Amino acid sequence: MSTGTTTAAPEPPRRIRALHTADTVTVYQAYAPSLGLPAARDGHFPAAWKRDRMTWIKPSFLWMMYRCGWAAKADQETVLAVEISREGFDRALRRACLSHYVPGLHPDRDAWQRALRHSPARVQWDPERDLHLRPLPHRSLQLGLSGDLARAYADEWTVAIRDVTPLARKIHALVRAGDDAAARALLPYERPYPAPEEALAQLC
């Protein structure tokens, strides 16, 4: 006899989960207020944003909270939600290489190293985090951009930049108060992102 209940399917070991629309995807970064506040105010990255360095973007809000310590770590006190075009995000995934060697996925270590040298984007799969920033058994994407992709991210793909530091602090306060349900209700709605299959085949 059916009990009328269903069991949620387990999360795959690696999956891109993100807040996204038909045209955009939201990623997170954390900066010192001297850079983060002008970016949020003006809706684009200022000239001080270093376009010649690799920048890492994270679609997972809670992984960003783990990385920046709920906006408490030095030079990460301003958390930005950066809404970018899906076209740009997908282009980066197609040109990405895994940041580590995987036997069976890469022909050999030398082939991986050659691909890494010539790829302007890198993918790293990090353990997803729960509200208490404890690691979960499944992983979320971290995407590194360099060269023309970093410049395109800063100057072409960006649709909007929001300062979500107040949201981070509100959620953290609820977690500290033991109200996980209220904290969870405030989290951005992240769902599986339909990344290009040919890209994921090389990255998972």
C-alpha positions as protocol buffer text, in pm:
chain_id: "A"
residue {
  index: 1
  type: MET
  ca { x: 0 y: 0 z: 0 }
}
residue {
  index: 2
  type: SER
  ca { x: 125 y: 348 z: -88 }
}
residue {
  index: 3
  type: THR
  ca { x: 189 y: 576 z: 207 }
}
residue {
  index: 4
  type: GLY
  ca { x: 133 y: 887 z: -3 }
}
residue {
  index: 5
  type: THR
  ca { x: 488 y: 1007 z: 58 }
}
residue {
  index: 6
  type: THR
  ca { x: 770 y: 1042 z: -190 }
}
residue {
  index: 7
  type: THR
  ca { x: 1143 y: 1031 z: -139 }
}
residue {
  index: 8
  type: ALA
  ca { x: 1347 y: 1307 z: -294 }
}
residue {
  index: 9
  type: ALA
  ca { x: 1604 y: 1188 z: -544 }
}
residue {
  index: 10
  type: PRO
  ca { x: 1958 y: 1210 z: -406 }
}
residue {
  index: 11
  type: GLU
  ca { x: 2177 y: 1492 z: -530 }
}
residue {
  index: 12
  type: PRO
  ca { x: 2433 y: 1382 z: -789 }
}
residue {
  index: 13
  type: PRO
  ca { x: 2795 y: 1413 z: -676 }
}
residue {
  index: 14
  type: ARG
  ca { x: 2847 y: 1720 z: -897 }
}
residue {
  index: 15
  type: ARG
  ca { x: 2582 y: 1959 z: -1020 }
}
residue {
  index: 16
  type: ILE
  ca { x: 2554 y: 2327 z: -1101 }
}
residue {
  index: 17
  type: ARG
  ca { x: 2281 y: 2478 z: -886 }
}
residue {
  index: 18
  type: ALA
  ca { x: 2207 y: 2847 z: -927 }
}
residue {
  index: 19
  type: LEU
  ca { x: 1951 y: 3122 z: -910 }
}
residue {
  index: 20
  type: HIS
  ca { x: 1872 y: 3169 z: -1278 }
}
residue {
  index: 21
  type: THR
  ca { x: 1616 y: 3299 z: -1524 }
}
residue {
  index: 22
  type: ALA
  ca { x: 1566 y: 3234 z: -1894 }
}
residue {
  index: 23
  type: ASP
  ca { x: 1842 y: 3485 z: -1972 }
}
residue {
  index: 24
  type: THR
  ca { x: 2063 y: 3526 z: -1666 }
}
residue {
  index: 25
  type: VAL
  ca { x: 2240 y: 3338 z: -1390 }
}
residue {
  index: 26
  type: THR
  ca { x: 2344 y: 3481 z: -1054 }
}
residue {
  index: 27
  type: VAL
  ca { x: 2691 y: 3423 z: -912 }
}
residue {
  index: 28
  type: TYR
  ca { x: 2852 y: 3550 z: -593 }
}
residue {
  index: 29
  type: GLN
  ca { x: 3177 y: 3720 z: -504 }
}
residue {
  index: 30
  type: ALA
  ca { x: 3302 y: 3899 z: -193 }
}
residue {
  index: 31
  type: TYR
  ca { x: 3522 y: 4207 z: -185 }
}
residue {
  index: 32
  type: ALA
  ca { x: 3649 y: 4479 z: 40 }
}
residue {
  index: 33
  type: PRO
  ca { x: 3391 y: 4760 z: 73 }
}
residue {
  index: 34
  type: SER
  ca { x: 3618 y: 4996 z: -125 }
}
residue {
  index: 35
  type: LEU
  ca { x: 3554 y: 4784 z: -435 }
}
residue {
  index: 36
  type: GLY
  ca { x: 3227 y: 4605 z: -359 }
}
residue {
  index: 37
  type: LEU
  ca { x: 3020 y: 4910 z: -264 }
}
residue {
  index: 38
  type: PRO
  ca { x: 3098 y: 5111 z: -581 }
}
residue {
  index: 39
  type: ALA
  ca { x: 3028 y: 4802 z: -794 }
}
residue {
  index: 40
  type: ALA
  ca { x: 2684 y: 4758 z: -635 }
}
residue {
  index: 41
  type: ARG
  ca { x: 2610 y: 5131 z: -649 }
}
residue {
  index: 42
  type: ASP
  ca { x: 2699 y: 5169 z: -1017 }
}
residue {
  index: 43
  type: GLY
  ca { x: 2588 y: 4827 z: -1141 }
}
residue {
  index: 44
  type: HIS
  ca { x: 2926 y: 4745 z: -1293 }
}
residue {
  index: 45
  type: PHE
  ca { x: 3280 y: 4676 z: -1181 }
}
residue {
  index: 46
  type: PRO
  ca { x: 3496 y: 4986 z: -1136 }
}
residue {
  index: 47
  type: ALA
  ca { x: 3829 y: 5048 z: -1308 }
}
residue {
  index: 48
  type: ALA
  ca { x: 4003 y: 4929 z: -991 }
}
residue {
  index: 49
  type: TRP
  ca { x: 3871 y: 4576 z: -1053 }
}
residue {
  index: 50
  type: LYS
  ca { x: 4175 y: 4391 z: -1187 }
}
residue {
  index: 51
  type: ARG
  ca { x: 4079 y: 4251 z: -1525 }
}
residue {
  index: 52
  type: ASP
  ca { x: 4417 y: 4086 z: -1581 }
}
residue {
  index: 53
  type: ARG
  ca { x: 4377 y: 3840 z: -1292 }
}
residue {
  index: 54
  type: MET
  ca { x: 4179 y: 3520 z: -1260 }
}
residue {
  index: 55
  type: THR
  ca { x: 3851 y: 3578 z: -1079 }
}
residue {
  index: 56
  type: TRP
  ca { x: 3644 y: 3302 z: -920 }
}
residue {
  index: 57
  type: ILE
  ca { x: 3264 y: 3312 z: -933 }
}
residue {
  index: 58
  type: LYS
  ca { x: 3035 y: 3093 z: -725 }
}
residue {
  index: 59
  type: PRO
  ca { x: 2669 y: 3014 z: -806 }
}
residue {
  index: 60
  type: SER
  ca { x: 2619 y: 2875 z: -453 }
}
residue {
  index: 61
  type: PHE
  ca { x: 2522 y: 3136 z: -192 }
}
residue {
  index: 62
  type: LEU
  ca { x: 2608 y: 2911 z: 102 }
}
residue {
  index: 63
  type: TRP
  ca { x: 2945 y: 2818 z: -44 }
}
residue {
  index: 64
  type: MET
  ca { x: 3014 y: 3191 z: -72 }
}
residue {
  index: 65
  type: MET
  ca { x: 2914 y: 3229 z: 293 }
}
residue {
  index: 66
  type: TYR
  ca { x: 3162 y: 2956 z: 383 }
}
residue {
  index: 67
  type: ARG
  ca { x: 3435 y: 3127 z: 182 }
}
residue {
  index: 68
  type: CYS
  ca { x: 3381 y: 3475 z: 325 }
}
residue {
  index: 69
  type: GLY
  ca { x: 3275 y: 3373 z: 678 }
}
residue {
  index: 70
  type: TRP
  ca { x: 2933 y: 3537 z: 649 }
}
residue {
  index: 71
  type: ALA
  ca { x: 3103 y: 3858 z: 524 }
}
residue {
  index: 72
  type: ALA
  ca { x: 3333 y: 3873 z: 828 }
}
residue {
  index: 73
  type: LYS
  ca { x: 3671 y: 3789 z: 671 }
}
residue {
  index: 74
  type: ALA
  ca { x: 3912 y: 4068 z: 585 }
}
residue {
  index: 75
  type: ASP
  ca { x: 3863 y: 4214 z: 237 }
}
residue {
  index: 76
  type: GLN
  ca { x: 3546 y: 4005 z: 194 }
}
residue {
  index: 77
  type: GLU
  ca { x: 3308 y: 4221 z: 396 }
}
residue {
  index: 78
  type: THR
  ca { x: 3088 y: 4308 z: 97 }
}
residue {
  index: 79
  type: VAL
  ca { x: 2908 y: 4019 z: -72 }
}
residue {
  index: 80
  type: LEU
  ca { x: 2789 y: 4081 z: -426 }
}
residue {
  index: 81
  type: ALA
  ca { x: 2522 y: 3896 z: -621 }
}
residue {
  index: 82
  type: VAL
  ca { x: 2630 y: 3942 z: -981 }
}
residue {
  index: 83
  type: GLU
  ca { x: 2363 y: 3868 z: -1239 }
}
residue {
  index: 84
  type: ILE
  ca { x: 2528 y: 3778 z: -1570 }
}
residue {
  index: 85
  type: SER
  ca { x: 2407 y: 3656 z: -1906 }
}
residue {
  index: 86
  type: ARG
  ca { x: 2361 y: 3284 z: -1945 }
}
residue {
  index: 87
  type: GLU
  ca { x: 2524 y: 3314 z: -2286 }
}
residue {
  index: 88
  type: GLY
  ca { x: 2845 y: 3434 z: -2124 }
}
residue {
  index: 89
  type: PHE
  ca { x: 2830 y: 3178 z: -1843 }
}
residue {
  index: 90
  type: ASP
  ca { x: 2779 y: 2896 z: -2092 }
}
residue {
  index: 91
  type: ARG
  ca { x: 3063 y: 3023 z: -2308 }
}
residue {
  index: 92
  type: ALA
  ca { x: 3294 y: 3006 z: -2008 }
}
residue {
  index: 93
  type: LEU
  ca { x: 3185 y: 2650 z: -1929 }
}
residue {
  index: 94
  type: ARG
  ca { x: 3255 y: 2543 z: -2286 }
}
residue {
  index: 95
  type: ARG
  ca { x: 3608 y: 2682 z: -2264 }
}
residue {
  index: 96
  type: ALA
  ca { x: 3682 y: 2553 z: -1915 }
}
residue {
  index: 97
  type: CYS
  ca { x: 3919 y: 2285 z: -1795 }
}
residue {
  index: 98
  type: LEU
  ca { x: 3910 y: 2105 z: -1462 }
}
residue {
  index: 99
  type: SER
  ca { x: 4156 y: 2248 z: -1212 }
}
residue {
  index: 100
  type: HIS
  ca { x: 4276 y: 1898 z: -1125 }
}
residue {
  index: 101
  type: TYR
  ca { x: 4373 y: 1586 z: -1316 }
}
residue {
  index: 102
  type: VAL
  ca { x: 4116 y: 1304 z: -1335 }
}
residue {
  index: 103
  type: PRO
  ca { x: 4233 y: 964 z: -1468 }
}
residue {
  index: 104
  type: GLY
  ca { x: 3989 y: 835 z: -1727 }
}
residue {
  index: 105
  type: LEU
  ca { x: 3850 y: 1179 z: -1804 }
}
residue {
  index: 106
  type: HIS
  ca { x: 4186 y: 1306 z: -1932 }
}
residue {
  index: 107
  type: PRO
  ca { x: 4403 y: 1086 z: -2157 }
}
residue {
  index: 108
  type: ASP
  ca { x: 4701 y: 1147 z: -1926 }
}
residue {
  index: 109
  type: ARG
  ca { x: 4844 y: 1410 z: -1693 }
}
residue {
  index: 110
  type: ASP
  ca { x: 5038 y: 1583 z: -1971 }
}
residue {
  index: 111
  type: ALA
  ca { x: 4721 y: 1621 z: -2180 }
}
residue {
  index: 112
  type: TRP
  ca { x: 4542 y: 1775 z: -1881 }
}
residue {
  index: 113
  type: GLN
  ca { x: 4827 y: 2017 z: -1819 }
}
residue {
  index: 114
  type: ARG
  ca { x: 4826 y: 2126 z: -2184 }
}
residue {
  index: 115
  type: ALA
  ca { x: 4451 y: 2182 z: -2171 }
}
residue {
  index: 116
  type: LEU
  ca { x: 4488 y: 2377 z: -1847 }
}
residue {
  index: 117
  type: ARG
  ca { x: 4750 y: 2607 z: -1999 }
}
residue {
  index: 118
  type: HIS
  ca { x: 4529 y: 2690 z: -2295 }
}
residue {
  index: 119
  type: SER
  ca { x: 4195 y: 2723 z: -2113 }
}
residue {
  index: 120
  type: PRO
  ca { x: 4084 y: 3070 z: -2001 }
}
residue {
  index: 121
  type: ALA
  ca { x: 3841 y: 2915 z: -1752 }
}
residue {
  index: 122
  type: ARG
  ca { x: 3885 y: 2659 z: -1476 }
}
residue {
  index: 123
  type: VAL
  ca { x: 3630 y: 2450 z: -1291 }
}
residue {
  index: 124
  type: GLN
  ca { x: 3664 y: 2338 z: -933 }
}
residue {
  index: 125
  type: TRP
  ca { x: 3404 y: 2125 z: -756 }
}
residue {
  index: 126
  type: ASP
  ca { x: 3384 y: 2209 z: -386 }
}
residue {
  index: 127
  type: PRO
  ca { x: 3166 y: 2046 z: -118 }
}
residue {
  index: 128
  type: GLU
  ca { x: 2833 y: 2226 z: -93 }
}
residue {
  index: 129
  type: ARG
  ca { x: 2755 y: 2366 z: 252 }
}
residue {
  index: 130
  type: ASP
  ca { x: 2455 y: 2359 z: 481 }
}
residue {
  index: 131
  type: LEU
  ca { x: 2325 y: 2652 z: 686 }
}
residue {
  index: 132
  type: HIS
  ca { x: 2592 y: 2584 z: 948 }
}
residue {
  index: 133
  type: LEU
  ca { x: 2856 y: 2578 z: 672 }
}
residue {
  index: 134
  type: ARG
  ca { x: 2923 y: 2210 z: 725 }
}
residue {
  index: 135
  type: PRO
  ca { x: 3026 y: 2017 z: 412 }
}
residue {
  index: 136
  type: LEU
  ca { x: 2759 y: 1815 z: 233 }
}
residue {
  index: 137
  type: PRO
  ca { x: 2827 y: 1497 z: 34 }
}
residue {
  index: 138
  type: HIS
  ca { x: 2759 y: 1666 z: -301 }
}
residue {
  index: 139
  type: ARG
  ca { x: 2962 y: 1938 z: -467 }
}
residue {
  index: 140
  type: SER
  ca { x: 2897 y: 2276 z: -624 }
}
residue {
  index: 141
  type: LEU
  ca { x: 3071 y: 2464 z: -900 }
}
residue {
  index: 142
  type: GLN
  ca { x: 3338 y: 2727 z: -861 }
}
residue {
  index: 143
  type: LEU
  ca { x: 3437 y: 2882 z: -1196 }
}
residue {
  index: 144
  type: GLY
  ca { x: 3762 y: 3069 z: -1251 }
}
residue {
  index: 145
  type: LEU
  ca { x: 3782 y: 3322 z: -1535 }
}
residue {
  index: 146
  type: SER
  ca { x: 4095 y: 3472 z: -1685 }
}
residue {
  index: 147
  type: GLY
  ca { x: 4204 y: 3660 z: -1995 }
}
residue {
  index: 148
  type: ASP
  ca { x: 3928 y: 3757 z: -2235 }
}
residue {
  index: 149
  type: LEU
  ca { x: 3666 y: 3578 z: -2024 }
}
residue {
  index: 150
  type: ALA
  ca { x: 3750 y: 3778 z: -1711 }
}
residue {
  index: 151
  type: ARG
  ca { x: 3725 y: 4101 z: -1910 }
}
residue {
  index: 152
  type: ALA
  ca { x: 3398 y: 3993 z: -2071 }
}
residue {
  index: 153
  type: TYR
  ca { x: 3256 y: 3902 z: -1728 }
}
residue {
  index: 154
  type: ALA
  ca { x: 3337 y: 4246 z: -1591 }
}
residue {
  index: 155
  type: ASP
  ca { x: 3242 y: 4456 z: -1892 }
}
residue {
  index: 156
  type: GLU
  ca { x: 2999 y: 4263 z: -2114 }
}
residue {
  index: 157
  type: TRP
  ca { x: 2807 y: 3989 z: -1934 }
}
residue {
  index: 158
  type: THR
  ca { x: 2704 y: 4183 z: -1624 }
}
residue {
  index: 159
  type: VAL
  ca { x: 2333 y: 4264 z: -1612 }
}
residue {
  index: 160
  type: ALA
  ca { x: 2309 y: 4378 z: -1247 }
}
residue {
  index: 161
  type: ILE
  ca { x: 2514 y: 4382 z: -928 }
}
residue {
  index: 162
  type: ARG
  ca { x: 2348 y: 4380 z: -585 }
}
residue {
  index: 163
  type: ASP
  ca { x: 2497 y: 4412 z: -240 }
}
residue {
  index: 164
  type: VAL
  ca { x: 2358 y: 4112 z: -51 }
}
residue {
  index: 165
  type: THR
  ca { x: 2565 y: 4166 z: 262 }
}
residue {
  index: 166
  type: PRO
  ca { x: 2257 y: 4265 z: 467 }
}
residue {
  index: 167
  type: LEU
  ca { x: 2087 y: 3943 z: 356 }
}
residue {
  index: 168
  type: ALA
  ca { x: 2393 y: 3739 z: 454 }
}
residue {
  index: 169
  type: ARG
  ca { x: 2401 y: 3896 z: 798 }
}
residue {
  index: 170
  type: LYS
  ca { x: 2026 y: 3847 z: 851 }
}
residue {
  index: 171
  type: ILE
  ca { x: 2048 y: 3478 z: 761 }
}
residue {
  index: 172
  type: HIS
  ca { x: 2353 y: 3434 z: 981 }
}
residue {
  index: 173
  type: ALA
  ca { x: 2175 y: 3598 z: 1276 }
}
residue {
  index: 174
  type: LEU
  ca { x: 1884 y: 3358 z: 1237 }
}
residue {
  index: 175
  type: VAL
  ca { x: 2119 y: 3060 z: 1223 }
}
residue {
  index: 176
  type: ARG
  ca { x: 2296 y: 3177 z: 1539 }
}
residue {
  index: 177
  type: ALA
  ca { x: 1955 y: 3217 z: 1706 }
}
residue {
  index: 178
  type: GLY
  ca { x: 1868 y: 2857 z: 1619 }
}
residue {
  index: 179
  type: ASP
  ca { x: 1591 y: 2947 z: 1373 }
}
residue {
  index: 180
  type: ASP
  ca { x: 1707 y: 2739 z: 1078 }
}
residue {
  index: 181
  type: ALA
  ca { x: 1363 y: 2732 z: 918 }
}
residue {
  index: 182
  type: ALA
  ca { x: 1344 y: 3113 z: 899 }
}
residue {
  index: 183
  type: ALA
  ca { x: 1703 y: 3129 z: 776 }
}
residue {
  index: 184
  type: ARG
  ca { x: 1640 y: 2872 z: 507 }
}
residue {
  index: 185
  type: ALA
  ca { x: 1333 y: 3062 z: 385 }
}
residue {
  index: 186
  type: LEU
  ca { x: 1554 y: 3361 z: 304 }
}
residue {
  index: 187
  type: LEU
  ca { x: 1808 y: 3170 z: 94 }
}
residue {
  index: 188
  type: PRO
  ca { x: 1817 y: 3243 z: -280 }
}
residue {
  index: 189
  type: TYR
  ca { x: 1623 y: 2983 z: -476 }
}
residue {
  index: 190
  type: GLU
  ca { x: 1896 y: 2777 z: -639 }
}
residue {
  index: 191
  type: ARG
  ca { x: 1791 y: 2499 z: -873 }
}
residue {
  index: 192
  type: PRO
  ca { x: 1971 y: 2277 z: -1123 }
}
residue {
  index: 193
  type: TYR
  ca { x: 2120 y: 2483 z: -1403 }
}
residue {
  index: 194
  type: PRO
  ca { x: 2083 y: 2343 z: -1758 }
}
residue {
  index: 195
  type: ALA
  ca { x: 2446 y: 2379 z: -1859 }
}
residue {
  index: 196
  type: PRO
  ca { x: 2560 y: 2275 z: -2208 }
}
residue {
  index: 197
  type: GLU
  ca { x: 2588 y: 1897 z: -2209 }
}
residue {
  index: 198
  type: GLU
  ca { x: 2908 y: 1898 z: -2415 }
}
residue {
  index: 199
  type: ALA
  ca { x: 3070 y: 2120 z: -2152 }
}
residue {
  index: 200
  type: LEU
  ca { x: 2958 y: 1911 z: -1855 }
}
residue {
  index: 201
  type: ALA
  ca { x: 3086 y: 1594 z: -2022 }
}
residue {
  index: 202
  type: GLN
  ca { x: 3438 y: 1735 z: -1991 }
}
residue {
  index: 203
  type: LEU
  ca { x: 3393 y: 1878 z: -1642 }
}
residue {
  index: 204
  type: CYS
  ca { x: 3214 y: 1617 z: -1429 }
}
